[in-house]
Amino acid sequence: MASMSTIVPLCLSILLLFQVSIAQFSFSGNPLYSSREFRGDLASQHQCRFEHLAALEVTHRERSEAGFIEYYNTETRNEFRCAGVSVRRLVIENMGLALPVYANAHKLLYIIQGHGVFGMALPGCPETFQSVWSAFEQQMAMVGDAQSSTQKLSDEHQQLHKFRQGDVIAVPAGVALWLYNNGDSTVVAFSVIDFGNNANQLDPIPREFFLAGKPRSRQQEQYSYQAEQQSNNQNIFAGFNPDLLAEALGVKSSKVSKHCILLCEEQSQAYLPSQQQQPTWSQRDRGCVQNYGLNDIMCAFKLSKNINNAQSTDIFNPRGGRITRANSQNFPVLTIIQMSATRTVLQSNALLTPHWTVNAHTVMYVTTGQGRIQVVDHRGRTVFDGELRQQQILLIPQNFAVAVKARQEGFSWVSFKTSHNAIDSQIAGKESILRALPVDVVAKAYLLSREESRSLKFNRGDEMVVFAPRPHQQLYAEWQNSK
């Protein structure tokens, strides 16, 4: 029999081999490759001109018992429809539970505020984790019911995960996700659904399928069963025949009604871990799993990554700001999700070099401060020139050039990109397009002398992407203060 010291390295080697094989088979190992394609007819394609971009704010919200969902009405904006992305903003109050829901496409969540617990029901993954009750709860369960106490001590399920501010959570298409706020503050999360990805085989519409509960508009101050029945927004159980559902679930038919399916899920909140009583998580069957397949590899992926941690910064300028990326190189599950996220923090009056994203659309979500943004299309026309502030969003189409300058109070945002390994091409600074060109080419292209073209190439040669404001220089002062 092989020893554990031999089995563990073998398991890791097999897992790594399958991850590499899947990446090569699915995505050809090419970072410029995208699994996206235009969905629609020729007439729709001609409408995707991206001539006028707009900064969007929350337009409406749907209230529920323990929080609400906010919408930006991106479905009415041409640039969001053509890019194939939709956004949501989720607010979960203290001790609130976001009920299980799945979507027709991959999505990323960014935790803006708060902390808690989340879980996903990944198809094919075993229920090898246990949530164990506290010592006090175990003693109470054993009183007067010793024979059945062992059944009350634990619950087998798939893995639970903690989340905190700054986490990016990757949610595959068709996988149910739930979140629970066990902290002492409100949880706020921003999500982007990439329904333009080939994982979506339905239609170019973002669709979310609720497994319990239903969204309730803020106009509904009191619950009305008749209003619930007349609403078009219900969870998927409401559409099944009660008798058929009772047979499938193995319960009495009287226990299954549309009324119960809509509301009884609220009772489960009492059994979720509070801030004071955290669950003890244990995993069984840690040995090497035979017959590795896609499901087994998906079960082993880490599903969240924090991009607020300053120690994991990818680009840092002590006088300008920092950039932290979550992509398939440091967050492997994104190879399947085919999305990535970047957090950018600009200090007062700092500048993000003009650049374009080679292989992805970008959705900007502002977390703090204010900044001036300019976006330029392929004809050299300015399609957006304005301010962005907290909670606003802006879509920047693939290959459109963009420049960002922070206001006095600084500027921070998270960019969601429709590629697992998005690549930016900078116009100025170290590793920029100008640095890549010969001096003579720069001189001829911009009608400069060799000395002037050399100065143009190397003026920002000591900085990359994030530029600090230069004292005694008013190069961008007029541009910044013109509005």
For each residue, the residues with C-beta under 8 A, 3 or more apart:
1:
2: 6 7 10
3: 6 7
4: 7 8
5: 8 9
6: 2 3 9 10
7: 2 3 4 10 11 287 288
8: 4 5 11 12 288
9: 5 6 12 13
10: 2 6 7 13 14 288
11: 7 8 14 15 288 289
12: 8 9 15 16
13: 9 10 16 17
14: 10 11 17 18 288 292
15: 11 12 18 19 292 297 300
16: 12 13 19 20
17: 13 14 20 21
18: 14 15 21 22 292 297
19: 15 16 22 23 297 332 335
20: 16 17 23 24
21: 17 18 24 25
22: 18 19 25 26 294 297 335
23: 19 20 26 27 29 328 335
24: 20 21 27 28 29
25: 21 22
26: 22 23 35 335 336
27: 23 24 30 33 35 335 420
28: 24 33
29: 23 24
30: 27 33
31: 359 421 423
32: 358 359 423
33: 27 28 30
34: 338 359 360 418 419
35: 26 27 197 198 199 338
36: 84 196 197 198 338 418
37: 198
38: 45 48
39: 84 196 203 204
40: 44 45 204
41: 44 45
42: 45 46
43: 46 47
44: 40 41 47 48
45: 38 40 41 42 48
46: 42 43 49
47: 43 44 78 82
48: 38 44 45 78 82
49: 46 78
50: 53 78 79 82 377 383 397 400
51: 377 381 383
52: 383 384
53: 50 79 375 383 384 394 395 396 397
54: 77 79 384 394
55: 384 386 387 388 392 393 394
56: 59 72 73 74 77 392 393 394
57: 72 391 392
58: 61 70 71 72 89 391
59: 56 71 72 73
60: 70 71 73
61: 58 68 69 70 71 218
62: 68 69 71 215 216 217 218
63: 68 216 217 218 220
64: 67 68 69 213 215 216
65: 96 266
66: 92 93 95 96 97 181 269
67: 64 90 91 92 93 96 98 186 187
68: 61 62 63 64 91 218
69: 61 62 64 88 89 90 91 215
70: 58 60 61 88 89 90 91
71: 58 59 60 61 62 88 89
72: 56 57 58 59 87 89 393
73: 56 59 60 76 77
74: 56 77 80 81 85 86 87 395
75: 80 81 86 205 206
76: 73
77: 54 56 73 74 80 81 395
78: 47 48 49 50 81 82
79: 50 53 54 82 83 395 397
80: 74 75 77 83 85 86 395
81: 74 75 77 78 84 204
82: 47 48 50 78 79 397
83: 79 80 196 361 363 395 397 418
84: 36 39 81 194 195 196 197 204 361 418
85: 74 80 192 193 194 195 196 361 363 395 416 418
86: 74 75 80 192 193 195 206
87: 72 74 190 191 192 193 363 365 393
88: 69 70 71 190 191 193
89: 58 69 70 71 72 188 189 190 191 391
90: 67 69 70 98 109 179 187 188 189 190 191
91: 67 68 69 70 186 187 188
92: 66 67 96 97 98 114 116 179 180 181 186 187 188 189
93: 66 67 96 181 186
94: 181 183 184 185 186
95: 66 181 182 269 274
96: 65 66 67 92 93 180 181 187 269
97: 66 92 178 179 180 181 268 269 272
98: 67 90 92 101 177 178 179 180
99: 178 210 211 212 213 265
100: 121 176 177 178 210 211 212
101: 98 176 177 178 208 209 210 211
102: 173 174 175 176 177 208 209 211
103: 107 171 173 174 193 195 206 207 208 209
104: 173 174 195 200 202 206 207 208 209
105: 173 193 194 195 196 197 199 200 206
106: 170 171 172 173 193 194 197 199 336 337 338 339
107: 103 171 191 192 193 194 339
108: 168 169 170 171 191 192 194 337 339 341 416
109: 90 168 169 171 189 190 191
110: 166 167 168 169 189 190 191 307 341 365 414 416
111: 114 115 163 164 165 166 167 168 169 187 188 189
112: 165 188 189 190 367
113: 165 185 186 187 188
114: 92 111 164 165 181 183 185 186 187 188
115: 111 162 163 164 165 182 183 187
116: 92 162 163 179 180 181 182 183 187
117: 160 161 162 163 179 180 182 272 273 279
118: 160 161 163 169 177 178 179 180 304
119: 157 158 159 160 161 177 178
120: 158 171 175 176 177 303
121: 100 158 175 176
122: 125 158 172 175 295 298 299
123: 174 175 295
124: 293 295 296 298 299
125: 122 158 295 298 299
126: 158 285 299
127: 156 157 158
128: 156 158 159 283 284 285
129: 156 157 158 159 160 281 282 283 284
130: 154 155 156 157 281 282 284
131: 154 155 157 160 273 279 280 281
132: 153 154 279 280 281 282
133: 137 138 141 152 153 154
134: 137 138 277
135: 138 139
136: 139 140
137: 133 134 140 141 277
138: 133 134 135 141 142 149 153
139: 135 136 142 143
140: 136 137 143
141: 133 137 138 145 149 152 153
142: 138 139 145 146 149
143: 139 140
144:
145: 141 142 148 149 152
146: 142 149
147:
148: 145 151 152
149: 138 141 142 145 146 152 153
150: 153
151: 148
152: 133 141 145 148 149
153: 132 133 138 141 149 150
154: 130 131 132 133
155: 130 131
156: 127 128 129 130
157: 119 127 129 130 131 160
158: 119 120 121 122 125 126 127 128 129
159: 119 128 129 281 283
160: 117 118 119 129 131 157 279 281
161: 117 118 119 303 304
162: 115 116 117
163: 111 115 116 117 118 167 169 179 304
164: 111 114 115 167 306
165: 111 112 113 114 115 308
166: 110 111 306 307 308 309 343
167: 110 111 163 164 304 305 306 307
168: 108 109 110 111 304 305 306 307 326 331 341
169: 108 109 110 111 118 163 177 189 303 304
170: 106 108 303 304 331 333 334 337 339
171: 103 106 107 108 109 120 175 177 191 337
172: 106 122 175 199 298 336 337
173: 102 103 104 105 106 197 199 200
174: 102 103 104 123
175: 102 120 121 122 123 171 172
176: 100 101 102 120 121 211
177: 98 100 101 102 118 119 120 169 171
178: 97 98 99 100 101 118 119
179: 90 92 97 98 116 117 118 163 187 189
180: 92 96 97 98 116 117 118 269 272 273
181: 66 92 93 94 95 96 97 114 116 186 187
182: 95 115 116 117 272 273 274 275 278
183: 94 114 115 116 187 275
184: 94 275
185: 94 113 114
186: 67 91 92 93 94 113 114 181
187: 67 90 91 92 96 111 113 114 115 116 179 181 183
188: 89 90 91 92 111 112 113 114
189: 89 90 92 109 110 111 112 169 179
190: 87 88 89 90 109 110 112 365 414
191: 87 88 89 90 107 108 109 110 171
192: 85 86 87 107 108 339 363 416
193: 85 86 87 88 103 105 106 107 206 208
194: 84 85 105 106 107 108 197 200 338 339 418
195: 84 85 86 103 104 105 200 204 205 206 207
196: 36 39 83 84 85 105 200 204 418
197: 35 36 84 105 106 173 194 200 338 339 418
198: 35 36 37 201
199: 35 105 106 172 173 338
200: 104 105 173 194 195 196 197
201: 198
202: 104 205 207
203: 39
204: 39 40 81 84 195 196
205: 75 195 202
206: 75 86 103 104 105 193 195
207: 103 104 195 202
208: 101 102 103 104 193
209: 101 102 103 104 235 236
210: 99 100 101 213 214 215 234 235 236
211: 99 100 101 102 176 235 236 237
212: 99 100 235 237 261 265
213: 64 99 210 235 262 263 265 266
214: 210 228 231 233 234 235 238 262
215: 62 64 69 210 233
216: 62 63 64 220 223
217: 62 63 220
218: 61 62 63 68
219:
220: 63 216 217 223 224 227
221:
222:
223: 216 220 228
224: 220 227 228
225: 228 229 259
226: 229 230
227: 220 224 230 231
228: 214 223 224 225 231 234 259 262
229: 225 226 258
230: 226 227
231: 214 227 228 234
232:
233: 214 215
234: 210 214 228 231 238 239 258 262
235: 209 210 211 212 213 214 238 261 262
236: 209 210 211 239 240
237: 211 212 240 245 258 261
238: 214 234 235 258 261 262
239: 234 236
240: 236 237 244 245
241: 244 245
242: 245 246 253 256 257 258
243: 246 247 253 256
244: 240 241 247 248
245: 237 240 241 242 248 249 256 261
246: 242 243 249 251 252 253 255 256
247: 243 244 250
248: 244 245
249: 245 246 256
250: 247
251: 246 255 256
252: 246 255 256
253: 242 243 246 256
254: 257
255: 246 251 252 260
256: 242 243 245 246 249 251 252 253 260 261
257: 242 254 260 261
258: 229 234 237 238 242 261 262
259: 225 228 262 263
260: 255 256 257 263 264
261: 212 235 237 238 245 256 257 258 264
262: 213 214 228 234 235 238 258 259
263: 213 259 260 266
264: 260 261 267
265: 99 212 213 268
266: 65 213 263 269
267: 264 270
268: 97 265 271 272
269: 66 95 96 97 180 266 272
270: 267
271: 268
272: 97 117 180 182 268 269
273: 117 131 180 182 277 278 279
274: 95 182 277
275: 182 183 184 278
276:
277: 134 137 273 274
278: 182 273 275
279: 117 131 132 160 273
280: 131 132
281: 129 130 131 132 159 160
282: 129 130 132
283: 128 129 159 286
284: 128 129 130
285: 126 128 289
286: 283
287: 7
288: 7 8 10 11 14
289: 11 285 292 296
290:
291: 296
292: 14 15 18 289 296 297
293: 124 296 297
294: 22 297 298
295: 122 123 124 125 298 299
296: 124 289 291 292 293 299 300
297: 15 18 19 22 292 293 294 300 301
298: 122 124 125 172 294 295 301 333 336
299: 122 124 125 126 295 296
300: 15 296 297
301: 297 298 332 333 336
302: 305 331 332 333
303: 120 161 169 170 333
304: 118 161 163 167 168 169 170
305: 167 168 302 326 330 331
306: 164 166 167 168 309 312
307: 110 166 167 168 312 324 325 326 341 342 343 414
308: 165 166 324 343
309: 166 306 312 313 324
310: 313 322
311:
312: 306 307 309 324
313: 309 310 316 322 323 324
314: 323 324 325
315: 322 323 464 465 466
316: 313 322 323 466
317: 320 321 322 350 463 464 466 467 468
318: 468
319: 347 350 468 469
320: 317 346 347 350 351 463 466 467 468 469
321: 317 344 345 346 347 350 406 410 466
322: 310 313 315 316 317 344 345 466
323: 313 314 315 316 342 343 344 345 465 466
324: 307 308 309 312 313 314 342 343
325: 307 314 330 340 341 342
326: 168 305 307 330 331 334 340 341 342
327: 330 331 334 340 420 421 422
328: 23 331 332 334 335 340 420 421
329: 421
330: 305 325 326 327
331: 168 170 302 305 326 327 328 334 340
332: 19 301 302 328 335
333: 170 298 301 302 303 336 337
334: 170 326 327 328 331 337 338 339 340 420 421
335: 19 22 23 26 27 328 332 338 420
336: 26 106 172 298 301 333
337: 106 108 170 171 172 333 334 420
338: 34 35 36 106 194 197 199 334 335 418 419 420
339: 106 107 108 170 192 194 197 334 416 417 418 419 420
340: 325 326 327 328 331 334 360 416 417 419 420 421 422
341: 108 110 168 307 325 326 414 415 416 417
342: 307 323 324 325 326 414 415 417 422
343: 166 307 308 323 324 412 413 414 415
344: 321 322 323 352 404 412 413 414 415 466
345: 321 322 323 410 411 412
346: 320 321 350 351 352 369 371 404 405 406 410 411 412 466
347: 319 320 321 350 406 410 468
348: 406 407 408 409 410 469
349: 405 406 407 408 469 480
350: 317 319 320 321 346 347 405 406 410 411 466 467 468 469
351: 320 346 403 404 405 406 466 467 469 476
352: 344 346 355 403 404 405 465 466 467
353: 403 426 427 428 429 432 460 465 466 467
354: 401 402 403 426 427 428
355: 352 401 402 403 424 425 426 427 465
356: 399 400 401 402 424 425
357: 360 361 362 396 398 399 417 422 423 424 425
358: 32 398 399 422 423 424 425
359: 31 32 34 398 419 421 422 423
360: 34 340 357 398 417 418 419 422
361: 83 84 85 357 395 396 397 398 417 418
362: 357 395 396 402 415 416 417 418 422
363: 83 85 87 192 393 394 395 396 415 416 417
364: 373 388 393 394 395 396 413 414 415
365: 87 110 190 391 392 393 413 414 415 416
366: 369 370 371 388 389 390 391 392 393 411 412 413
367: 112 390 412 413 414
368: 390 410 411 412
369: 346 366 389 390 406 407 409 410 411 412
370: 366 387 388 389 390 406 407 409 411
371: 346 366 387 388 404 405 406 407 411 413
372: 386 387 404 405 407 479 480 483
373: 364 384 385 386 387 388 394 402 403 404
374: 382 384 385 402 403
375: 53 382 383 384 385 394 396 400 401 402
376: 380 381 382 383 400 401 402
377: 50 51 380 381 383 397 400
378: 399 400
379:
380: 376 377
381: 51 376 377
382: 374 375 376 385
383: 50 51 52 53 375 376 377 400
384: 52 53 54 55 373 374 375 394
385: 373 374 375 382 483
386: 55 372 373 483
387: 55 370 371 372 373 407 483
388: 55 364 366 370 371 373 392 394 411 413
389: 366 369 370 392
390: 366 367 368 369 370
391: 57 58 89 365 366
392: 55 56 57 365 366 388 389
393: 55 56 72 87 363 364 365 366
394: 53 54 55 56 363 364 373 375 384 388
395: 53 74 77 79 80 83 85 361 362 363 364
396: 53 357 361 362 363 364 375 400 402
397: 50 53 79 82 83 361 377 400
398: 357 358 359 360 361 418
399: 356 357 358 378
400: 50 356 375 376 377 378 383 396 397
401: 354 355 356 375 376 427
402: 354 355 356 362 373 374 375 376 396
403: 351 352 353 354 355 373 374
404: 344 346 351 352 371 372 373 411
405: 346 349 350 351 352 371 372 411 476 479 480
406: 321 346 347 348 349 350 351 369 370 371 409 410 411
407: 348 349 369 370 371 372 387 410 411 480
408: 348 349
409: 348 369 370 406
410: 321 345 346 347 348 350 368 369 406 407
411: 345 346 350 366 368 369 370 371 388 404 405 406 407
412: 343 344 345 346 366 367 368 369
413: 343 344 364 365 366 367 371 388
414: 110 190 307 341 342 343 344 364 365 367
415: 341 342 343 344 362 363 364 365
416: 85 108 110 192 339 340 341 362 363 365
417: 339 340 341 342 357 360 361 362 363 422
418: 34 36 83 84 85 194 196 197 338 339 360 361 362 398 422
419: 34 338 339 340 359 360 422 423
420: 27 327 328 334 335 337 338 339 340
421: 31 327 328 329 334 340 359
422: 327 340 342 357 358 359 360 362 417 418 419
423: 31 32 357 358 359 419
424: 355 356 357 358 465
425: 355 356 357 358 432 433
426: 353 354 355 429 431 432 433 464 465
427: 353 354 355 401 432 433 434
428: 353 354 432 434 459 460 467
429: 353 426 432 435 460 461 463 464 465 467
430: 435 460 461 462 463 464
431: 426 435 464
432: 353 425 426 427 428 429 435 436 460
433: 425 426 427 436 437
434: 427 428 437 442 456 457
435: 429 430 431 432 457 458 461
436: 432 433
437: 433 434 441 442 445 457
438: 441 442
439: 442 443 450 453 454 457
440: 443 444 450 453
441: 437 438 444 445
442: 434 437 438 439 445 446 448 453 456 457
443: 439 440 446 447 448 449 450 452 453
444: 440 441 447
445: 437 441 442
446: 442 443 453 456
447: 443 444
448: 442 443 452 453 456
449: 443 452 453
450: 439 440 443 453 454
451: 454 455
452: 443 448 449 455 456
453: 439 440 442 443 446 448 449 450 456 457
454: 439 450 451 457 458
455: 451 452 458 459
456: 434 442 446 448 452 453 459
457: 434 435 437 439 442 453 454 461
458: 435 454 455 461
459: 428 455 456
460: 353 428 429 430 432 463 467
461: 429 430 435 457 458
462: 430
463: 317 320 429 430 460 466 467 468
464: 315 317 426 429 430 431
465: 315 323 352 353 355 424 426 429
466: 315 316 317 320 321 322 323 344 346 350 351 352 353 463
467: 317 320 350 351 352 353 428 429 460 463
468: 317 318 319 320 347 350 463
469: 319 320 348 349 350 351
470: 473 475
471:
472:
473: 470
474: 477 478
475: 470
476: 351 405 479 480
477: 474 480 481
478: 474 481 482
479: 372 405 476 482
480: 349 372 405 407 476 477
481: 477 478
482: 478 479
483: 372 385 386 387
